[in-house]
């Protein structure tokens, strides 16, 4: 399938997946198309797409550099930004660029955002602790004013330690992909989110070494038609690690990073647990 001179990177996977990548033939540009905002079969985001079913009916028209475009109204847009940031935090991490995008958007559209609806949606998706933490990061470290974010009753007075989250964000780099160990640690954090909690070091090591088919489809498209080749894919994956450098040290660093990040995710309620 071609899209304006671009060809699908992995045509074997079809186009019904949550996301499909296209690359310019003979070039370097890669465009990733999403069929929906969030995957439908992941426990950590069940029901999120429903909040955006009518988003096109409430779109507003803006003009930028003489071009008129439709965009979500500010309340929908800010809520999406938070959901998207949580998705990145669960994977390799959310970078400082994304945090600044959220805070600057909230500051610019402060008077147009329906804060009551925003906080209601955040509460319905178990995102109160994370949203409060991001806003408080802006106040404590980035020069934003607390009054701009209209904390609801019961949230405004909460004492939330944001230092660990800020450290993780800074280690994530600009876009959340700061290091190789962080990128691969997403295997552990996403697995923990699916299981709704933490696991021991040996289950983590086993899962890192032998992930299920669904986690490898993006890298080994042939598994879609031939899932029985999973052991072969594990072998290919291990060979890839060997080419990159010493395996034992890499795995140790990945597990260490993943376990540290899982504790942070639990602290901010990303696993659906309430902070004590």
C-alpha positions in Angstrom: 0.0 0.0 0.0 1.3 3.5 -0.9 0.6 6.8 0.7 1.8 9.8 -1.2 4.9 8.0 -2.4 5.4 6.3 1.0 5.4 2.5 1.5 4.2 0.6 4.5 7.3 -0.6 6.5 5.8 -4.0 7.5 3.1 -4.9 5.0 2.9 -8.4 6.5 1.2 -7.0 9.6 -1.7 -5.5 7.5 -3.3 -2.1 8.2 -5.8 -3.1 11.0 -3.2 -2.7 13.8 -3.4 0.1 16.3 -0.5 1.9 14.5 1.0 1.5 11.0 4.3 3.0 9.9 5.1 4.3 6.4 8.4 5.4 4.9 9.3 7.6 2.0 10.8 5.4 -0.7 14.5 6.1 -1.0 14.3 8.6 1.9 14.4 8.9 5.6 11.0 10.3 6.5 8.8 7.9 8.5 5.1 8.7 9.3 3.3 6.6 11.9 -0.5 6.5 11.4 -2.8 5.5 14.2 -6.2 4.0 13.6 -7.4 5.2 17.0 -6.0 7.3 19.8 -5.3 4.4 22.2 -5.1 0.6 21.7 -8.4 -1.1 22.5 -7.0 -4.3 23.9 -4.8 -2.9 26.7 -6.1 -2.9 30.2 -4.4 0.3 31.2 -6.5 2.4 28.7 -9.8 0.6 28.5 -12.6 3.1 27.8 -10.3 6.0 27.0 -11.2 6.1 23.3 -14.9 6.6 24.3 -14.1 10.1 25.7 -13.2 11.2 22.2 -16.0 9.6 20.2 -17.7 12.9 19.5 -14.6 15.0 19.4 -15.0 15.9 15.7 -18.5 17.3 16.4 -17.1 19.8 18.9 -14.0 20.8 16.9 -13.2 24.5 16.7 -11.6 26.4 13.7 -8.3 28.2 14.2 -6.2 30.1 11.7 -2.4 29.7 11.7 -0.2 31.5 9.2 -3.2 32.2 7.0 -4.4 28.5 7.0 -7.7 27.6 8.7 -7.7 24.2 10.5 -10.0 22.3 12.7 -8.7 21.3 16.1 -10.2 19.8 19.3 -11.7 22.3 21.7 -9.2 23.1 24.5 -10.8 20.9 27.2 -10.7 17.8 24.9 -7.2 18.7 23.8 -5.7 19.1 27.3 -7.3 15.8 28.4 -5.9 14.0 25.4 -2.4 15.4 26.2 -2.6 14.0 29.7 -3.8 10.6 28.5 -1.0 10.6 25.8 1.6 11.5 28.4 0.5 8.6 30.6 0.9 6.3 27.7 4.5 7.5 27.2 5.2 7.2 30.9 4.1 3.6 30.8 6.4 2.8 27.9 9.9 4.3 27.9 9.0 7.5 29.7 7.6 11.0 29.2 10.2 13.6 28.2 10.5 17.2 29.3 9.3 18.5 25.9 5.9 16.8 26.3 5.6 18.2 29.8 6.3 21.7 28.6 3.8 21.3 25.8 1.1 20.4 28.3 1.8 23.2 30.7 2.1 25.9 28.0 -1.2 24.7 26.4 -2.9 24.8 29.8 -1.5 28.3 30.5 -2.5 29.7 27.0 -6.0 28.3 27.0 -6.7 28.7 30.7 -9.9 30.7 30.3 -11.3 28.4 27.5 -10.8 25.1 29.3 -13.7 23.8 31.3 -11.7 22.7 34.3 -14.6 20.9 36.0 -15.1 18.6 33.0 -11.3 18.2 32.7 -10.8 17.1 36.3 -13.9 14.9 36.2 -12.5 13.0 33.2 -9.1 12.8 34.9 -10.7 11.3 38.0 -12.7 8.8 35.9 -9.4 7.5 34.3 -7.6 7.2 37.7 -5.3 10.0 36.6 -5.7 12.5 39.5 -2.2 11.9 41.1 -0.4 12.0 37.8 -2.2 15.2 36.6 -1.7 16.9 39.9 2.0 15.9 39.8 2.5 17.4 36.3 0.9 20.7 37.3 2.9 20.9 40.5 6.1 20.2 38.5 5.3 23.3 36.5 4.8 25.4 39.7 7.8 24.1 41.6 10.4 23.9 38.8 9.2 25.7 35.6 7.8 29.0 36.8 4.0 28.4 36.3 1.4 29.7 38.7 -0.7 27.2 40.7 -3.9 29.3 40.3 -3.9 28.7 36.5 -4.8 25.0 36.9 -7.9 25.2 39.1 -7.2 22.3 41.3 -10.5 20.8 42.5 -11.4 20.5 46.2 -9.5 17.6 47.7 -6.7 17.8 45.3 -5.4 21.3 46.0 -4.5 20.5 49.6 -2.8 17.2 48.8 0.9 16.9 49.7 2.5 15.3 46.7 6.2 14.6 46.3 7.1 15.3 42.7 10.9 14.9 42.9 11.1 11.3 41.8 8.8 12.0 38.8 10.9 15.0 37.8 14.0 13.0 38.0 12.5 10.3 35.7 11.3 12.9 33.2 14.8 14.5 33.0 16.4 11.1 32.6 13.9 10.4 29.8 15.5 13.1 27.6 13.5 15.4 25.3 11.0 12.8 24.0 11.2 10.0 26.6 13.8 7.8 24.9 17.0 8.9 26.7 18.8 5.6 27.0 18.7 2.1 25.6 17.9 0.5 29.0 15.0 2.9 29.3 13.6 2.0 25.9 13.7 -1.7 26.7 12.4 -1.2 30.3 9.0 -0.4 28.7 8.6 -4.2 28.3 8.4 -4.5 32.1 6.4 -1.4 32.8 3.7 -2.2 30.2 3.5 -5.8 31.5 3.1 -4.5 35.1 0.3 -2.2 34.0 -1.5 -5.1 32.3 -1.1 -7.1 35.6 -2.1 -4.0 37.6 0.9 -4.1 39.9 4.5 -5.1 40.6 6.3 -8.4 40.2 9.5 -9.9 41.6 12.9 -9.8 39.9 12.8 -13.4 38.6 9.4 -12.9 36.8 10.8 -9.7 35.4 13.9 -11.5 34.1 11.8 -14.2 32.5 9.5 -11.8 30.9 12.4 -9.8 29.5 13.9 -12.9 28.0 10.7 -14.6 26.7 8.0 -12.0 25.9 4.7 -13.1 24.4 3.9 -12.9 20.7 1.9 -9.7 20.9 5.0 -7.8 22.3 7.1 -8.9 19.3 4.8 -8.4 16.4 6.2 -4.9 15.6 9.7 -6.3 15.3 9.0 -9.8 13.8 5.9 -9.4 11.6 6.0 -13.0 10.5 4.7 -14.0 14.0 1.3 -12.8 13.0 0.8 -15.6 10.5 3.2 -18.0 12.1 3.0 -17.6 15.9 4.6 -21.0 16.4 7.9 -19.4 15.3 8.0 -17.5 18.6 11.1 -19.5 19.9 12.9 -18.5 16.7 12.0 -14.9 17.3 13.4 -15.1 20.9 16.7 -16.4 19.3 16.8 -13.6 16.8 16.2 -11.1 19.6 19.0 -12.5 21.7 21.4 -12.3 18.7 20.4 -8.7 18.4 21.4 -8.1 22.0 24.7 -9.9 21.5 25.6 -7.6 18.6 24.9 -4.5 20.7 27.2 -5.5 23.5 27.5 -7.6 26.6 24.1 -9.1 27.3 24.3 -9.7 31.1 25.2 -6.1 31.9 22.5 -4.8 29.5 19.8 -7.0 31.0 20.7 -6.0 34.5 20.5 -2.3 33.7 17.2 -2.8 31.9 15.7 -4.7 34.9 17.0 -2.1 37.3 15.6 0.8 35.3 12.3 -1.0 34.8 11.8 -1.8 38.5 12.7 1.7 39.5 10.2 3.1 37.0 7.5 0.7 38.2 7.8 2.0 41.7 7.3 5.6 40.3 4.3 4.4 38.3 2.7 2.9 41.4 3.4 6.0 43.4 1.4 8.2 41.0 -1.5 5.8 40.7 -0.7 4.7 37.1 -1.5 1.0 38.0 -4.9 2.1 39.4 -3.7 1.8 43.0 -4.5 4.5 45.6 -1.6 6.3 47.2 -1.5 5.7 51.0 
